[in-house]
Amino acid sequence: MNSEKIKLRYNFSMSAFSRMYGTNTVSASKDIHEFCHKWSESNEETPDGTLVSINFYFKDRWDAWGGNL
């Protein structure tokens, strides 16, 4: 995966967390930044659908991976 695609995936995941928790909280969270970097470099498929379904996708991944960075 090239660096441009990783950057796009990182920004995509950060935007989902920003919608859920607010930009100030997300910007200040080292754990969310690390999670989004890990996800953006993974082979996980990029979710599609509504913003709500995308947010739930990332919430589910956070619940599964968040404490295991």
Backbone as CSV, one residue per row, in Angstrom:
resi,resn,N_x,N_y,N_z,CA_x,CA_y,CA_z,C_x,C_y,C_z
1,MET,0.856,-1.166,0.000,0.000,0.000,0.000,0.908,1.237,0.000
2,ASN,0.579,2.190,-0.868,1.431,3.379,-0.944,1.092,4.396,0.142
3,SER,1.987,5.330,0.343,1.837,6.289,1.449,0.622,7.196,1.273
4,GLU,0.249,7.495,0.045,-0.937,8.334,-0.184,-2.213,7.611,0.255
5,LYS,-2.303,6.331,-0.052,-3.476,5.560,0.360,-3.525,5.438,1.889
6,ILE,-2.391,5.226,2.516,-2.329,5.148,3.977,-2.792,6.469,4.586
7,LYS,-2.337,7.575,4.029,-2.731,8.895,4.527,-4.244,9.095,4.389
8,LEU,-4.813,8.714,3.260,-6.253,8.841,3.057,-7.029,7.983,4.049
9,ARG,-6.556,6.761,4.268,-7.232,5.872,5.218,-7.126,6.404,6.651
10,TYR,-5.976,6.955,6.999,-5.789,7.557,8.318,-6.781,8.700,8.519
11,ASN,-6.847,9.607,7.556,-7.764,10.744,7.649,-9.222,10.287,7.701
12,PHE,-9.547,9.263,6.956,-10.901,8.703,6.945,-11.267,8.184,8.333
13,SER,-10.371,7.433,8.939,-10.661,6.891,10.268,-10.696,7.991,11.323
14,MET,-9.806,8.965,11.234,-9.822,10.078,12.179,-11.113,10.873,12.074
15,SER,-11.638,11.025,10.872,-12.885,11.781,10.718,-14.051,11.058,11.377
16,ALA,-14.052,9.727,11.326,-15.114,8.961,11.993,-15.044,9.177,13.506
17,PHE,-13.857,9.109,14.076,-13.722,9.339,15.510,-14.074,10.780,15.876
18,SER,-13.741,11.721,15.010,-14.093,13.120,15.272,-15.603,13.318,15.277
19,ARG,-16.302,12.634,14.394,-17.766,12.723,14.398,-18.345,12.153,15.686
20,MET,-17.739,11.082,16.181,-18.271,10.423,17.374,-17.914,11.156,18.660
21,TYR,-16.680,11.648,18.766,-16.182,12.164,20.038,-15.831,13.645,20.041
22,GLY,-15.844,14.279,18.874,-15.476,15.686,18.775,-14.002,15.848,18.432
23,THR,-13.701,16.904,17.736,-12.335,17.084,17.240,-11.326,17.330,18.358
24,ASN,-11.708,18.074,19.394,-10.759,18.350,20.481,-10.346,17.068,21.198
25,THR,-11.309,16.213,21.490,-11.019,14.951,22.177,-10.122,14.062,21.324
26,VAL,-10.456,13.969,20.048,-9.685,13.101,19.144,-8.276,13.650,18.940
27,SER,-8.161,14.930,18.753,-6.837,15.540,18.561,-5.927,15.329,19.761
28,ALA,-6.517,15.295,20.944,-5.728,15.155,22.171,-5.443,13.704,22.553
29,SER,-6.037,12.753,21.846,-5.904,11.346,22.234,-4.789,10.637,21.463
30,LYS,-3.717,10.340,22.169,-2.611,9.584,21.567,-3.083,8.189,21.144
31,ASP,-3.961,7.591,21.953,-4.456,6.243,21.644,-5.236,6.205,20.339
32,ILE,-6.085,7.202,20.104,-6.853,7.225,18.851,-5.921,7.441,17.669
33,HIS,-4.941,8.320,17.810,-3.971,8.520,16.724,-3.249,7.205,16.406
34,GLU,-2.799,6.508,17.435,-2.106,5.231,17.220,-3.029,4.204,16.577
35,PHE,-4.262,4.151,17.059,-5.235,3.224,16.482,-5.422,3.511,14.993
36,CYS,-5.623,4.780,14.649,-5.866,5.139,13.248,-4.660,4.837,12.370
37,HIS,-3.440,5.034,12.902,-2.245,4.654,12.146,-2.212,3.148,11.927
38,LYS,-2.502,2.399,12.966,-2.496,0.940,12.847,-3.540,0.484,11.830
39,TRP,-4.742,1.035,11.938,-5.805,0.628,11.008,-5.450,1.030,9.575
40,SER,-4.921,2.232,9.386,-4.641,2.718,8.028,-3.588,1.880,7.316
41,GLU,-2.713,1.239,8.083,-1.676,0.403,7.481,-2.068,-1.073,7.432
42,SER,-3.255,-1.398,7.918,-3.701,-2.791,7.947,-4.331,-3.191,6.611
43,ASN,-4.682,-4.444,6.522,-5.374,-4.958,5.342,-6.886,-4.959,5.508
44,GLU,-7.377,-4.326,6.595,-8.822,-4.209,6.806,-9.426,-3.449,5.628
45,GLU,-10.584,-3.907,5.173,-11.250,-3.202,4.087,-11.806,-1.879,4.583
46,THR,-11.782,-0.879,3.714,-12.360,0.408,4.042,-13.879,0.273,4.019
47,PRO,-14.539,0.658,5.102,-15.991,0.494,5.149,-16.696,1.468,4.207
48,ASP,-17.880,1.078,3.789,-18.701,1.999,3.015,-20.097,2.006,3.624
49,GLY,-20.948,2.824,3.102,-22.295,2.927,3.631,-22.537,4.306,4.203
50,THR,-23.482,4.389,5.108,-23.822,5.668,5.717,-22.753,6.073,6.733
51,LEU,-22.765,7.330,7.096,-21.820,7.795,8.114,-22.035,7.059,9.428
52,VAL,-23.280,6.776,9.748,-23.575,6.050,10.986,-22.970,4.649,10.944
53,SER,-23.125,3.947,9.830,-22.568,2.583,9.745,-21.041,2.620,9.764
54,ILE,-20.443,3.638,9.175,-18.984,3.783,9.207,-18.518,4.070,10.635
55,ASN,-19.233,4.929,11.333,-18.886,5.216,12.726,-18.969,3.953,13.576
56,PHE,-20.030,3.158,13.386,-20.158,1.915,14.148,-19.039,0.935,13.798
57,TYR,-18.623,0.893,12.541,-17.506,0.045,12.131,-16.256,0.392,12.949
58,PHE,-15.938,1.689,13.025,-14.746,2.097,13.771,-14.924,1.917,15.272
59,LYS,-16.110,2.117,15.772,-16.369,1.874,17.200,-16.145,0.402,17.519
60,ASP,-16.631,-0.490,16.661,-16.421,-1.930,16.851,-14.940,-2.285,16.794
61,ARG,-14.213,-1.700,15.840,-12.775,-1.972,15.741,-12.046,-1.431,16.970
62,TRP,-12.449,-0.271,17.445,-11.834,0.310,18.641,-12.042,-0.614,19.831
63,ASP,-13.261,-1.135,19.958,-13.557,-2.053,21.063,-12.691,-3.314,20.972
64,ALA,-12.427,-3.779,19.753,-11.639,-4.993,19.559,-10.137,-4.730,19.675
65,TRP,-9.649,-3.619,19.103,-8.220,-3.354,19.034,-7.727,-2.328,20.020
66,GLY,-8.578,-1.402,20.408,-8.162,-0.208,21.146,-7.205,-0.446,22.290
67,GLY,-7.496,-1.420,23.131,-6.628,-1.677,24.264,-5.441,-2.557,23.944
68,ASN,-5.307,-2.949,22.678,-4.246,-3.892,22.297,-3.253,-3.289,21.329
69,LEU,-3.008,-2.010,21.450,-2.052,-1.378,20.558,-0.666,-1.696,21.042
